Amino acid sequence: MQPDRRLEKGHASHQQSSSEIVALIPALRAFARTFCRNTSDADDLVQETLTKALAKIEQFEPGTSLKSWLFTIMRNTFYTQAKLARREAPGVSDCASTRLRVDATQEWSTRGRELHEAIQRLPPQHREIIVLVGVLGMSYEEAGEICGCALGTVKSRLSRARLRLLEELDERSASSCIERTETFPTASLPKSVSR
């Protein structure tokens, strides 16, 4: 009796998928941080995602995007956990003792923290899109596949998320976020210096 060639081929592709999963762990951690404010909770979400993915690796279709498949598993896992947590412990997310604050030592650190907090205040659908496209650099098509929505919906959510971020940061335009607010008058300088 000869071994089934399809089983051998399937086993080899699952091993290859497993090694590709390891390479995607940094991207998974970055995506998990968009859902979880706490680093250890984000790591737990990554671990849960990897556990589910490896348990169901035979359901992954070779030739499709492994990254999108993993991000979809993570997104669904997060929402399932969020539903359970809401039923089990209302009010825990508002507890002031769980929020750690560290004063920034530089302006960019402060702006980075403000941006992170503004992103966290966005509605979940807008936060997902801004992170997938703006932070992780995914295409609109990949983001739409992960979030389960059409290309037009991705663009609309991204536009609304950007506008809401500008509003949250009290900015007039995207370029004003990075421009220096200080201006140095050159009229008072000697002509040889100002030129």
TORPA-4810 file (N, C-alpha, C, O; in nm, 3 decimals):
<nodes>
NODE_1_0.084_-0.118_0.000_0.000_0.000_0.000_0.089_0.125_0.000_0.174_0.139_0.087_M
NODE_2_0.069_0.214_-0.097_0.149_0.335_-0.107_0.087_0.448_-0.025_-0.035_0.457_-0.014_Q
NODE_3_0.173_0.535_0.032_0.120_0.649_0.109_0.047_0.747_0.016_0.084_0.764_-0.100_P
NODE_4_-0.052_0.810_0.069_-0.131_0.906_-0.007_-0.048_1.032_-0.031_-0.007_1.099_0.064_D
NODE_5_-0.023_1.065_-0.158_0.060_1.180_-0.194_-0.006_1.312_-0.152_0.064_1.408_-0.119_R
NODE_6_-0.139_1.316_-0.152_-0.207_1.439_-0.113_-0.181_1.470_0.034_-0.163_1.587_0.070_R
NODE_7_-0.179_1.369_0.119_-0.153_1.390_0.261_-0.012_1.442_0.283_0.010_1.533_0.363_L
NODE_8_0.086_1.382_0.210_0.225_1.428_0.223_0.238_1.573_0.178_0.305_1.653_0.244_E
NODE_9_0.173_1.608_0.066_0.180_1.744_0.016_0.113_1.841_0.114_0.166_1.949_0.139_K
NODE_10_-0.001_1.803_0.170_-0.071_1.885_0.269_0.012_1.906_0.393_0.014_2.016_0.448_G
NODE_11_0.080_1.802_0.439_0.165_1.812_0.558_0.280_1.909_0.533_0.315_1.989_0.621_H
NODE_12_0.340_1.903_0.414_0.452_1.992_0.380_0.404_2.137_0.374_0.475_2.227_0.420_A
NODE_13_0.285_2.160_0.317_0.236_2.298_0.307_0.200_2.352_0.445_0.216_2.471_0.470_S
NODE_14_0.153_2.266_0.537_0.122_2.310_0.673_0.250_2.345_0.749_0.252_2.438_0.829_H
NODE_15_0.358_2.270_0.724_0.485_2.303_0.787_0.537_2.437_0.735_0.589_2.518_0.812_Q
NODE_16_0.521_2.460_0.605_0.562_2.587_0.546_0.478_2.699_0.604_0.531_2.806_0.636_Q
NODE_17_0.346_2.678_0.619_0.259_2.780_0.677_0.299_2.810_0.820_0.296_2.925_0.862_S
NODE_18_0.337_2.708_0.894_0.379_2.729_1.032_0.503_2.817_1.040_0.513_2.901_1.129_S
NODE_19_0.598_2.798_0.949_0.718_2.882_0.951_0.685_3.025_0.908_0.748_3.120_0.956_S
NODE_20_0.588_3.041_0.818_0.546_3.175_0.778_0.476_3.246_0.893_0.488_3.367_0.908_E
NODE_21_0.403_3.171_0.974_0.333_3.227_1.091_0.435_3.288_1.186_0.414_3.398_1.238_I
NODE_22_0.544_3.218_1.209_0.649_3.268_1.299_0.701_3.402_1.248_0.726_3.493_1.328_V
NODE_23_0.718_3.415_1.118_0.768_3.540_1.060_0.668_3.655_1.076_0.707_3.771_1.072_A
NODE_24_0.541_3.623_1.094_0.437_3.726_1.106_0.408_3.767_1.251_0.323_3.852_1.274_L
NODE_25_0.476_3.708_1.347_0.451_3.739_1.489_0.469_3.889_1.519_0.386_3.945_1.590_I
NODE_26_0.574_3.956_1.469_0.583_4.101_1.497_0.462_4.180_1.446_0.415_4.271_1.515_P
NODE_27_0.414_4.147_1.328_0.296_4.216_1.274_0.173_4.185_1.359_0.089_4.273_1.381_A
NODE_28_0.161_4.062_1.407_0.050_4.024_1.494_0.056_4.103_1.625_-0.047_4.149_1.675_L
NODE_29_0.176_4.118_1.680_0.190_4.194_1.805_0.151_4.340_1.784_0.085_4.399_1.869_R
NODE_30_0.191_4.397_1.672_0.156_4.536_1.643_0.005_4.551_1.627_-0.053_4.648_1.677_A
NODE_31_-0.058_4.458_1.559_-0.203_4.464_1.540_-0.275_4.442_1.673_-0.377_4.506_1.699_F
NODE_32_-0.224_4.355_1.757_-0.285_4.329_1.887_-0.281_4.453_1.975_-0.372_4.476_2.055_A
NODE_33_-0.176_4.534_1.961_-0.167_4.657_2.041_-0.276_4.757_2.005_-0.306_4.847_2.085_R
NODE_34_-0.336_4.744_1.888_-0.447_4.833_1.853_-0.572_4.796_1.929_-0.659_4.880_1.951_T
NODE_35_-0.583_4.671_1.968_-0.699_4.626_2.042_-0.680_4.640_2.193_-0.773_4.675_2.265_F
NODE_36_-0.559_4.613_2.240_-0.532_4.607_2.384_-0.439_4.719_2.425_-0.334_4.740_2.365_C
NODE_37_-0.479_4.791_2.528_-0.395_4.899_2.578_-0.278_4.845_2.660_-0.172_4.908_2.666_R
NODE_38_-0.297_4.733_2.720_-0.197_4.670_2.806_-0.112_4.574_2.722_-0.167_4.491_2.649_N
NODE_39_0.019_4.584_2.732_0.111_4.501_2.653_0.092_4.352_2.681_0.094_4.271_2.588_T
NODE_40_0.073_4.317_2.806_0.058_4.174_2.838_-0.075_4.120_2.783_-0.081_4.004_2.743_S
NODE_41_-0.179_4.202_2.780_-0.306_4.159_2.720_-0.289_4.140_2.569_-0.345_4.048_2.510_D
NODE_42_-0.210_4.229_2.506_-0.183_4.216_2.363_-0.106_4.087_2.335_-0.136_4.017_2.238_A
NODE_43_-0.009_4.056_2.419_0.067_3.932_2.401_-0.023_3.809_2.421_-0.008_3.708_2.351_D
NODE_44_-0.115_3.818_2.516_-0.210_3.708_2.537_-0.298_3.689_2.414_-0.329_3.576_2.375_D
NODE_45_-0.340_3.800_2.353_-0.422_3.793_2.232_-0.344_3.729_2.118_-0.399_3.649_2.043_L
NODE_46_-0.217_3.764_2.104_-0.133_3.703_2.001_-0.121_3.553_2.026_-0.133_3.473_1.933_V
NODE_47_-0.098_3.515_2.150_-0.085_3.373_2.183_-0.214_3.297_2.153_-0.211_3.187_2.098_Q
NODE_48_-0.326_3.356_2.189_-0.455_3.291_2.161_-0.478_3.278_2.011_-0.529_3.177_1.964_E
NODE_49_-0.440_3.380_1.937_-0.453_3.378_1.791_-0.367_3.267_1.731_-0.412_3.191_1.645_T
NODE_50_-0.243_3.259_1.776_-0.152_3.156_1.724_-0.201_3.015_1.759_-0.192_2.923_1.678_L
NODE_51_-0.253_3.000_1.880_-0.306_2.869_1.921_-0.420_2.827_1.830_-0.424_2.713_1.782_T
NODE_52_-0.512_2.919_1.806_-0.626_2.888_1.718_-0.580_2.861_1.575_-0.629_2.768_1.510_K
NODE_53_-0.487_2.942_1.526_-0.439_2.926_1.388_-0.371_2.791_1.369_-0.395_2.722_1.270_A
NODE_54_-0.285_2.754_1.463_-0.215_2.626_1.449_-0.310_2.507_1.465_-0.290_2.403_1.402_L
NODE_55_-0.413_2.522_1.548_-0.510_2.414_1.565_-0.594_2.395_1.439_-0.641_2.285_1.412_A
NODE_56_-0.613_2.502_1.361_-0.697_2.495_1.241_-0.618_2.521_1.113_-0.674_2.566_1.013_K
NODE_57_-0.488_2.492_1.117_-0.402_2.520_1.002_-0.450_2.450_0.874_-0.425_2.498_0.764_I
NODE_58_-0.518_2.337_0.890_-0.567_2.267_0.771_-0.677_2.344_0.700_-0.707_2.316_0.584_E
NODE_59_-0.739_2.442_0.768_-0.843_2.523_0.706_-0.786_2.639_0.625_-0.858_2.702_0.547_Q
NODE_60_-0.657_2.667_0.643_-0.594_2.772_0.565_-0.578_2.724_0.421_-0.531_2.613_0.396_F
NODE_61_-0.618_2.810_0.328_-0.609_2.775_0.187_-0.479_2.831_0.129_-0.463_2.952_0.118_E
NODE_62_-0.385_2.743_0.091_-0.260_2.791_0.030_-0.291_2.877_-0.092_-0.384_2.850_-0.168_P
NODE_63_-0.213_2.981_-0.109_-0.235_3.073_-0.220_-0.310_3.198_-0.176_-0.313_3.297_-0.250_G
NODE_64_-0.370_3.195_-0.057_-0.435_3.314_-0.004_-0.341_3.381_0.096_-0.235_3.327_0.127_T
NODE_65_-0.379_3.496_0.144_-0.294_3.573_0.233_-0.298_3.516_0.376_-0.401_3.522_0.442_S
NODE_66_-0.186_3.463_0.420_-0.175_3.411_0.556_-0.189_3.523_0.658_-0.250_3.504_0.763_L
NODE_67_-0.134_3.638_0.626_-0.142_3.753_0.717_-0.287_3.794_0.738_-0.329_3.818_0.852_K
NODE_68_-0.364_3.802_0.632_-0.505_3.838_0.644_-0.581_3.733_0.724_-0.667_3.767_0.805_S
NODE_69_-0.550_3.607_0.701_-0.617_3.498_0.773_-0.589_3.510_0.923_-0.681_3.499_1.004_W
NODE_70_-0.463_3.534_0.960_-0.427_3.548_1.101_-0.490_3.672_1.163_-0.538_3.668_1.276_L
NODE_71_-0.490_3.784_1.089_-0.549_3.907_1.142_-0.699_3.890_1.164_-0.755_3.942_1.260_F
NODE_72_-0.764_3.816_1.074_-0.907_3.790_1.090_-0.933_3.705_1.214_-1.027_3.731_1.289_T
NODE_73_-0.850_3.605_1.236_-0.863_3.522_1.357_-0.844_3.609_1.481_-0.920_3.597_1.577_I
NODE_74_-0.744_3.697_1.479_-0.719_3.784_1.594_-0.837_3.878_1.618_-0.881_3.894_1.732_M
NODE_75_-0.886_3.937_1.514_-0.998_4.031_1.527_-1.120_3.960_1.586_-1.182_4.011_1.679_R
NODE_76_-1.152_3.844_1.533_-1.268_3.769_1.584_-1.246_3.725_1.729_-1.339_3.729_1.809_N
NODE_77_-1.125_3.684_1.762_-1.092_3.642_1.899_-1.108_3.760_1.994_-1.164_3.745_2.102_T
NODE_78_-1.060_3.876_1.954_-1.072_3.994_2.039_-1.218_4.027_2.066_-1.257_4.051_2.180_F
NODE_79_-1.299_4.029_1.961_-1.440_4.064_1.979_-1.514_3.962_2.065_-1.601_3.998_2.144_Y
NODE_80_-1.479_3.835_2.050_-1.540_3.732_2.135_-1.501_3.754_2.281_-1.586_3.748_2.370_T
NODE_81_-1.373_3.781_2.305_-1.327_3.807_2.441_-1.389_3.933_2.499_-1.422_3.938_2.617_Q
NODE_82_-1.406_4.034_2.416_-1.466_4.160_2.462_-1.611_4.139_2.504_-1.655_4.195_2.604_A
NODE_83_-1.684_4.059_2.428_-1.824_4.030_2.464_-1.831_3.957_2.598_-1.914_3.988_2.683_K
NODE_84_-1.742_3.859_2.615_-1.740_3.785_2.741_-1.701_3.874_2.858_-1.760_3.865_2.965_L
NODE_85_-1.604_3.959_2.839_-1.557_4.048_2.946_-1.664_4.148_2.985_-1.677_4.181_3.103_A
NODE_86_-1.740_4.196_2.890_-1.846_4.291_2.918_-1.953_4.229_3.008_-2.007_4.295_3.096_R
NODE_87_-1.981_4.102_2.984_-2.081_4.033_3.065_-2.028_3.999_3.204_-2.104_3.999_3.302_R
NODE_88_-1.898_3.971_3.212_-1.842_3.923_3.339_-1.803_4.033_3.435_-1.829_4.020_3.555_E
NODE_89_-1.743_4.140_3.389_-1.691_4.242_3.480_-1.714_4.383_3.428_-1.621_4.446_3.378_A
NODE_90_-1.837_4.433_3.438_-1.859_4.570_3.392_-1.785_4.671_3.479_-1.778_4.655_3.601_P
NODE_91_-1.732_4.774_3.417_-1.665_4.879_3.493_-1.516_4.862_3.512_-1.450_4.956_3.556_G
NODE_92_-1.461_4.746_3.482_-1.318_4.723_3.504_-1.233_4.812_3.413_-1.127_4.858_3.454_V
NODE_93_-1.279_4.835_3.290_-1.199_4.916_3.197_-1.187_5.061_3.242_-1.096_5.132_3.198_S
NODE_94_-1.278_5.107_3.327_-1.273_5.245_3.374_-1.193_5.262_3.502_-1.181_5.374_3.552_D
NODE_95_-1.138_5.156_3.555_-1.066_5.163_3.681_-0.937_5.244_3.664_-0.852_5.209_3.582_C
NODE_96_-0.923_5.351_3.740_-0.807_5.439_3.728_-0.678_5.372_3.772_-0.570_5.409_3.726_A
NODE_97_-0.687_5.274_3.859_-0.565_5.209_3.909_-0.496_5.123_3.804_-0.379_5.089_3.821_S
NODE_98_-0.566_5.086_3.697_-0.504_5.003_3.594_-0.435_5.086_3.486_-0.365_5.029_3.402_T
NODE_99_-0.453_5.217_3.487_-0.392_5.303_3.386_-0.261_5.361_3.439_-0.260_5.434_3.537_R
NODE_100_-0.152_5.328_3.373_-0.022_5.380_3.412_0.008_5.505_3.331_-0.014_5.508_3.210_L
NODE_101_0.058_5.606_3.395_0.093_5.730_3.327_0.240_5.762_3.353_0.287_5.756_3.466_R
NODE_102_0.310_5.796_3.246_0.449_5.838_3.257_0.461_5.969_3.182_0.422_5.979_3.066_V
NODE_103_0.515_6.071_3.249_0.532_6.199_3.185_0.639_6.190_3.076_0.744_6.129_3.096_D
NODE_104_0.610_6.251_2.962_0.705_6.251_2.851_0.817_6.350_2.878_0.798_6.453_2.943_A
NODE_105_0.934_6.317_2.828_1.049_6.405_2.848_1.078_6.489_2.725_1.156_6.583_2.731_T
NODE_106_1.015_6.455_2.612_1.037_6.529_2.489_0.903_6.556_2.422_0.806_6.484_2.446_Q
NODE_107_0.900_6.657_2.339_0.775_6.693_2.271_0.722_6.579_2.186_0.601_6.554_2.183_E
NODE_108_0.812_6.508_2.116_0.765_6.400_2.028_0.707_6.285_2.109_0.613_6.219_2.065_W
NODE_109_0.761_6.262_2.226_0.705_6.158_2.313_0.563_6.196_2.353_0.473_6.112_2.355_S
NODE_110_0.545_6.322_2.385_0.413_6.371_2.422_0.316_6.360_2.305_0.204_6.312_2.321_T
NODE_111_0.360_6.403_2.188_0.274_6.395_2.070_0.241_6.250_2.035_0.129_6.219_1.996_R
NODE_112_0.340_6.162_2.051_0.316_6.020_2.025_0.211_5.963_2.119_0.124_5.887_2.078_G
NODE_113_0.221_6.000_2.246_0.123_5.953_2.345_-0.015_6.010_2.314_-0.116_5.939_2.322_R
NODE_114_-0.020_6.139_2.278_-0.148_6.201_2.243_-0.211_6.131_2.124_-0.332_6.107_2.121_E
NODE_115_-0.128_6.098_2.026_-0.178_6.029_1.907_-0.230_5.891_1.945_-0.339_5.851_1.901_L
NODE_116_-0.155_5.818_2.024_-0.197_5.684_2.068_-0.331_5.692_2.142_-0.421_5.612_2.117_H
NODE_117_-0.344_5.788_2.233_-0.468_5.804_2.308_-0.583_5.843_2.216_-0.696_5.796_2.233_E
NODE_118_-0.554_5.929_2.119_-0.658_5.969_2.024_-0.703_5.849_1.941_-0.822_5.833_1.914_A
NODE_119_-0.609_5.765_1.902_-0.644_5.644_1.827_-0.728_5.551_1.914_-0.823_5.491_1.865_I
NODE_120_-0.695_5.539_2.040_-0.770_5.453_2.131_-0.912_5.503_2.152_-1.002_5.424_2.181_Q
NODE_121_-0.935_5.634_2.138_-1.069_5.690_2.155_-1.156_5.675_2.031_-1.277_5.696_2.036_R
NODE_122_-1.095_5.638_1.919_-1.173_5.617_1.797_-1.266_5.498_1.813_-1.237_5.406_1.890_L
NODE_123_-1.378_5.498_1.740_-1.463_5.378_1.741_-1.382_5.259_1.688_-1.293_5.277_1.606_P
NODE_124_-1.413_5.138_1.734_-1.334_5.019_1.695_-1.315_5.003_1.544_-1.206_4.968_1.499_P
NODE_125_-1.421_5.027_1.465_-1.407_5.010_1.320_-1.309_5.111_1.261_-1.231_5.076_1.172_Q
NODE_126_-1.311_5.233_1.309_-1.217_5.334_1.259_-1.076_5.305_1.308_-0.979_5.324_1.234_H
NODE_127_-1.062_5.259_1.432_-0.930_5.229_1.488_-0.865_5.116_1.409_-0.746_5.122_1.379_R
NODE_128_-0.942_5.013_1.376_-0.888_4.901_1.299_-0.833_4.948_1.164_-0.721_4.913_1.126_E
NODE_129_-0.913_5.027_1.094_-0.873_5.071_0.960_-0.751_5.161_0.967_-0.659_5.146_0.886_I
NODE_130_-0.747_5.255_1.061_-0.633_5.348_1.068_-0.505_5.272_1.100_-0.398_5.307_1.052_I
NODE_131_-0.516_5.167_1.182_-0.396_5.090_1.216_-0.355_5.000_1.100_-0.237_4.993_1.066_V
NODE_132_-0.450_4.933_1.040_-0.416_4.843_0.929_-0.353_4.920_0.813_-0.250_4.878_0.760_L
NODE_133_-0.414_5.031_0.773_-0.366_5.104_0.657_-0.257_5.204_0.695_-0.152_5.209_0.630_V
NODE_134_-0.281_5.283_0.798_-0.189_5.390_0.834_-0.065_5.346_0.907_0.044_5.400_0.884_G
NODE_135_-0.078_5.247_0.996_0.036_5.204_1.078_0.106_5.083_1.016_0.228_5.084_0.999_V
NODE_136_0.029_4.981_0.982_0.090_4.858_0.930_0.115_4.863_0.780_0.183_4.775_0.726_L
NODE_137_0.061_4.964_0.711_0.089_4.982_0.569_0.021_4.883_0.477_0.070_4.857_0.368_G
NODE_138_-0.091_4.829_0.519_-0.162_4.734_0.434_-0.237_4.808_0.324_-0.268_4.926_0.337_M
NODE_139_-0.264_4.738_0.218_-0.343_4.797_0.109_-0.490_4.803_0.153_-0.530_4.735_0.248_S
NODE_140_-0.567_4.884_0.083_-0.710_4.893_0.113_-0.778_4.758_0.095_-0.867_4.721_0.172_Y
NODE_141_-0.734_4.684_-0.007_-0.794_4.553_-0.034_-0.768_4.456_0.081_-0.859_4.385_0.125_E
NODE_142_-0.643_4.453_0.131_-0.611_4.364_0.243_-0.689_4.403_0.368_-0.739_4.316_0.439_E
NODE_143_-0.699_4.532_0.394_-0.774_4.579_0.511_-0.921_4.542_0.498_-0.984_4.502_0.595_A
NODE_144_-0.975_4.556_0.378_-1.115_4.518_0.355_-1.138_4.370_0.376_-1.241_4.330_0.430_G
NODE_145_-1.044_4.289_0.333_-1.054_4.145_0.352_-1.051_4.108_0.500_-1.128_4.023_0.545_E
NODE_146_-0.962_4.171_0.575_-0.950_4.143_0.718_-1.075_4.186_0.793_-1.124_4.115_0.880_I
NODE_147_-1.126_4.304_0.759_-1.242_4.360_0.831_-1.375_4.310_0.774_-1.481_4.335_0.832_C
NODE_148_-1.369_4.242_0.661_-1.491_4.188_0.602_-1.581_4.296_0.544_-1.703_4.290_0.560_G
NODE_149_-1.522_4.394_0.476_-1.603_4.500_0.416_-1.548_4.536_0.278_-1.437_4.498_0.241_C
NODE_150_-1.629_4.610_0.204_-1.595_4.648_0.067_-1.487_4.756_0.065_-1.462_4.823_0.165_A
NODE_151_-1.423_4.771_-0.050_-1.317_4.869_-0.069_-1.365_5.011_-0.040_-1.295_5.088_0.026_L
NODE_152_-1.483_5.044_-0.087_-1.539_5.177_-0.062_-1.561_5.203_0.086_-1.541_5.315_0.134_G
NODE_153_-1.602_5.100_0.158_-1.623_5.113_0.303_-1.490_5.137_0.373_-1.483_5.217_0.467_T
NODE_154_-1.386_5.069_0.329_-1.252_5.090_0.387_-1.210_5.235_0.368_-1.165_5.299_0.463_V
NODE_155_-1.225_5.287_0.246_-1.185_5.424_0.218_-1.267_5.523_0.301_-1.214_5.621_0.354_K
NODE_156_-1.395_5.497_0.311_-1.483_5.585_0.389_-1.445_5.584_0.537_-1.437_5.690_0.600_S
NODE_157_-1.423_5.464_0.593_-1.384_5.454_0.733_-1.250_5.521_0.759_-1.231_5.587_0.861_R
NODE_158_-1.157_5.503_0.667_-1.025_5.563_0.682_-1.035_5.716_0.680_-0.971_5.784_0.760_L
NODE_159_-1.114_5.769_0.588_-1.133_5.913_0.580_-1.195_5.967_0.709_-1.149_6.067_0.763_S
NODE_160_-1.299_5.900_0.756_-1.363_5.943_0.881_-1.268_5.931_1.000_-1.267_6.017_1.088_R
NODE_161_-1.189_5.825_1.001_-1.093_5.806_1.111_-0.988_5.917_1.112_-0.952_5.968_1.218_A
NODE_162_-0.940_5.953_0.994_-0.840_6.061_0.985_-0.899_6.194_1.032_-0.835_6.268_1.107_R
NODE_163_-1.021_6.223_0.988_-1.086_6.348_1.030_-1.110_6.349_1.180_-1.090_6.451_1.247_L
NODE_164_-1.152_6.235_1.233_-1.176_6.227_1.378_-1.046_6.242_1.457_-1.044_6.305_1.562_R
NODE_165_-0.937_6.185_1.405_-0.807_6.201_1.470_-0.764_6.347_1.473_-0.718_6.397_1.576_L
NODE_166_-0.780_6.416_1.361_-0.746_6.558_1.356_-0.830_6.635_1.458_-0.780_6.724_1.527_L
NODE_167_-0.956_6.600_1.466_-1.046_6.665_1.562_-1.002_6.636_1.705_-0.998_6.726_1.789_E
NODE_168_-0.969_6.510_1.733_-0.925_6.470_1.867_-0.796_6.540_1.907_-0.776_6.574_2.024_E
NODE_169_-0.708_6.562_1.808_-0.579_6.626_1.835_-0.587_6.778_1.825_-0.488_6.848_1.844_L
NODE_170_-0.708_6.828_1.795_-0.731_6.972_1.782_-0.639_7.034_1.678_-0.577_7.137_1.702_D
NODE_171_-0.631_6.970_1.562_-0.547_7.016_1.451_-0.636_7.060_1.335_-0.749_7.012_1.321_E
NODE_172_-0.585_7.151_1.253_-0.660_7.199_1.137_-0.636_7.111_1.014_-0.726_7.092_0.932_R
NODE_173_-0.515_7.058_1.002_-0.481_6.976_0.886_-0.377_6.873_0.928_-0.315_6.885_1.034_S
NODE_174_-0.358_6.773_0.843_-0.260_6.669_0.874_-0.119_6.726_0.880_-0.038_6.682_0.962_A
NODE_175_-0.088_6.824_0.795_0.047_6.881_0.796_0.072_6.964_0.922_0.187_6.978_0.964_S
NODE_176_-0.032_7.020_0.982_-0.011_7.100_1.102_0.029_7.013_1.221_0.080_7.064_1.320_S
NODE_177_0.007_6.884_1.211_0.047_6.792_1.319_0.199_6.783_1.330_0.252_6.758_1.438_C
NODE_178_0.268_6.803_1.219_0.414_6.785_1.223_0.490_6.915_1.209_0.611_6.920_1.230_I
NODE_179_0.419_7.022_1.173_0.488_7.150_1.160_0.518_7.206_1.297_0.444_7.182_1.392_E
NODE_180_0.626_7.279_1.308_0.659_7.344_1.435_0.562_7.458_1.458_0.527_7.531_1.366_R
NODE_181_0.520_7.473_1.581_0.426_7.580_1.615_0.499_7.710_1.642_0.437_7.816_1.643_T
NODE_182_0.628_7.703_1.665_0.706_7.823_1.695_0.754_7.884_1.564_0.794_7.813_1.471_E
NODE_183_0.749_8.014_1.559_0.807_8.081_1.443_0.914_8.175_1.495_0.900_8.236_1.601_T
NODE_184_1.018_8.186_1.420_1.129_8.271_1.460_1.131_8.391_1.366_1.156_8.376_1.246_F
NODE_185_1.106_8.509_1.419_1.106_8.627_1.332_1.246_8.654_1.278_1.345_8.651_1.351_P
NODE_186_1.251_8.678_1.150_1.381_8.708_1.088_1.401_8.856_1.066_1.511_8.900_1.033_T
NODE_187_1.295_8.934_1.084_1.306_9.079_1.060_1.401_9.145_1.159_1.466_9.244_1.126_A
NODE_188_1.410_9.091_1.280_1.495_9.154_1.381_1.641_9.114_1.368_1.727_9.170_1.436_S
NODE_189_1.669_9.017_1.281_1.808_8.973_1.264_1.880_9.064_1.164_1.817_9.124_1.077_L
NODE_190_2.012_9.074_1.177_2.087_9.150_1.078_2.071_9.088_0.940_2.055_8.967_0.929_P
NODE_191_2.076_9.168_0.838_2.051_9.120_0.701_2.148_9.010_0.661_2.110_8.921_0.585_K
NODE_192_2.270_9.012_0.707_2.365_8.909_0.670_2.329_8.775_0.733_2.364_8.670_0.677_S
NODE_193_2.261_8.774_0.844_2.222_8.648_0.912_2.093_8.593_0.854_2.081_8.472_0.836_V
NODE_194_1.997_8.679_0.824_1.867_8.630_0.778_1.870_8.575_0.637_1.776_8.506_0.596_S
NODE_195_1.975_8.602_0.562_1.981_8.551_0.424_2.054_8.427_0.421_2.070_8.368_0.314_R
</nodes>
